[in-house]
Amino acid sequence: MDILYPLTADINSYVPFEMNFLQKIFGHKQPDKQSNEPASQPRTVEQIQEATNRLWALLRETVEYYKSVACPCAFPRFIQYTSIDCRETHNSFYTSETEGFIQTSGDCFEGKEIDKDDECYKAIYTCKTCGSTYLNAWSDFSIRVSRTYLKPIELKAKQIGADAEQPTPFFVGLFGHSYPDRADFKHLGFDEFRGYVRALKNGT
Ligand SMILES: [Zn+2]
């Protein structure tokens, strides 16, 4: 598993996520440090690594759960994460939940490479279970920041997962050079996030 931490010195723009962590790394002083982030927010490299390991294990188990009841395509909240594309907001960031879901669900899909345009890689992914099709792309923006997406073209699965909510909940979150509006994302604790990605339409 290749987990990326874009710990680059050129992160100098607005950094809404893991701000304290990055400041610790680069030694920037934060005057009057006031944090209203939850206490569970990762603070050190070790804590972020540990949270990321927990997240990926959870996402892997969640994909297995999706497969046990249908396929990932039946879960709008899976697609909510895999569809995040920082280029849509003209930013450059990596979303842990997005990368984790796309990598751990890879064997659910058959990929067929197509013309890559301005991406490093582009493919049509077809779900082996329901035949839904997706556009998959990958690009790197710097030596440390890359992003992948898996956006639905045609969904064929009956939607059994609960609808996606806004702001987008995350457990580990975003890393990069520039970020979307912080109000579009919200941090959840592990158990809450687990409940969110597994919820069914009828609230179970
Ligand atoms: Zn499917």
Boltz pocket constraint, residues with backbone or C-beta under 6 A from the ligand:
constraints:
  - pocket:
      binder: B
      contacts: [[A, 71], [A, 72], [A, 73], [A, 74], [A, 127], [A, 128], [A, 129], [A, 130], [A, 131], [A, 132], [A, 157]]
      max_distance: 6.0
